[in-house]
Amino acid sequence: MTGRRRWSTEEILETAAKMLRTSDAESFSVRKLAAALGTDSSSLYRHFRNKTELLRAVADRILLTAMDSYRPEGDWKERVTALALCLREAFGEQPQLAAIWGRYGSGGTGSRLVMEEVLQALRTSGLPDQEIPARYHRIVILLAALISSEAGISTVTPKEYEQGMEQFRVAVLGADPERFPALAHFARDIRPLGADRRAAFEEILAAQLAHIEVQIP
């Protein structure tokens, strides 16, 4: 009798990534993944101890994709900015995984490559070694927050987007000027959260890097 096919780790991760393009971490399960592969859950637990470990591995593949397109050029700020934009683009193609990265993190090769590059860039900045871990931590927390937030907006359906825009218009343009005088004053110029995301991303990151720069002796 022919046994069931044995799936490689990469094939399992690829199938999981495809499923996560249309679902979130809460609705995803090892059982559903096993069914999609035509096998049972026990065969997948030979590769991953639990669902969280599997999700971290899927997110790590996105970090590897980002690092494949990254080229370290320029000074330390240019290197960190270029890396950040590569991460943003890679997760932008699969936004559900951005939320997973922000929530679960990753401990694979992709994660180590990102950590190594940010730390290397900071070492060339002139910061004392004792300052670098804390500055690294703040950069990564900022990137995870920005990328996860942006990914959440990008997963909104067209219908949900229109409903949100209508609520935005009512909340901003319909604000009572006596109760919300500042909001009423700036109402015509306030932009919805989905507008100019890349410009906001770069500006916020630049502010963080500038803050680090002033700490350099």
Secondary structure, DSSP 8 states (H G I E B T S, - for coil): --------HHHHHHHHHHHHTSS-TTT--HHHHHHHHTS-HHHHTTT-SSHHHHHHHHHHHHHHHHHHH----SSHHHHHHHHHHHHHHHHHTSHHHHHHHHHH---SHHHHHHHHHHHHHHHTTT--GGGHHHHHHHHHHHHHHHHHHHHHHHT--HHHHHHHHHHHHHHHHT--TTT-HHHHHHGGG---TTTTHHHHHHHHHHHHHHHHHTT--
